[in-house]
């Protein structure tokens, strides 16, 4: 058989690609539920970490999350649309499953039909921490995170950030605990009640004239990622101001 | 069958220390033992199975598109490994991130397909692939051993250097956690290997 004729080459590659496609789809379908479970656990872990429940073992995450968290969905006026907690109203739409990045995009495009999730986590002293998911752009790809706001609607009590493809050691440092811990105790509103959020200051907060309540050190070598974090926190949390004014 | 013939990659024909292939990923994933071992397994599996498949179909592959066919096979195997890691070893798959995907471009695998699998029977090809993957992995594990022990004081995330050492002023060498130190460890390994094996020394 002449394996170098054009006909043979085309036929060969077509059949090969078809076989490969079928095999890959089968694997993908089989493994998807397990992968989804992993990302769900990761999400619950990040929400609880932001709310200062640190170092929960992976096996315990689901239990702890179900016990401590109420999922709330709000609309653009800051009114509560739905409330979901575990083992109670299983039919309710879950804030957990909302695509946060899509809803934010709607809001930034000027639409008003967006809905936003809030994760209300119960503290050991029975007060409530509101964990708010944020999503934005880094240098190479998406960045996201969770910011925990105390019941005064002003103080940030914790945060956690993650990224898809920032440079390890530079922009990638945003996923470290060291970076996230700098946000603890920062304020969203200044003394006059104006919304300022948190700035990431190049050259360090100590060498600038920015109020230390509204700034943290930017990452050296990670300027664009730092700007991404600053913009993400500012723009996303801004959408929650009506809710904060209404409820907290 | 003479099995010794195929064990060259573990010593005198090692992909990393002798052929100097696959060094990029060897620098990147060796800060800790765990990702290094998983990477070793992943590359061994991909290299072995792709060698086997290519060898099985070697007589049907049109010569003009053989590189494309090899790439398709390797890429699909890598995707399967990646999906598998995401499902069963989520933490490690996050640690390895892009490097699993980059196995596709690892020259060791393409090199073995071109040099061995296209011209040999399936069983020898499988053994050759596994041996090369493992020869690569063993270097990774040795490098990771020193980097994790000296850089973090741990092995497989268990504390090895006792706390009392730190009280007397012992410090972890933070430099060891940076990729550049992997290059130095690989350099030392090449030095030792060449000193022992006279065949590897260039004649003046």
Interface residues (C-beta under 8 A of the other chain):
Chain A: X3 X4 X8 X9 X12 X13 X16 X17 X20 X23 X24 X27 X28 X31 X34 X35 X38 X39 X42 X165 X169
Chain B: X60 X61 X62 X63 X64 X65 X68 X69 X72 X73 X76 X79 X80 X83 X84 X86 X87 X88 X90 X97 X98 X178
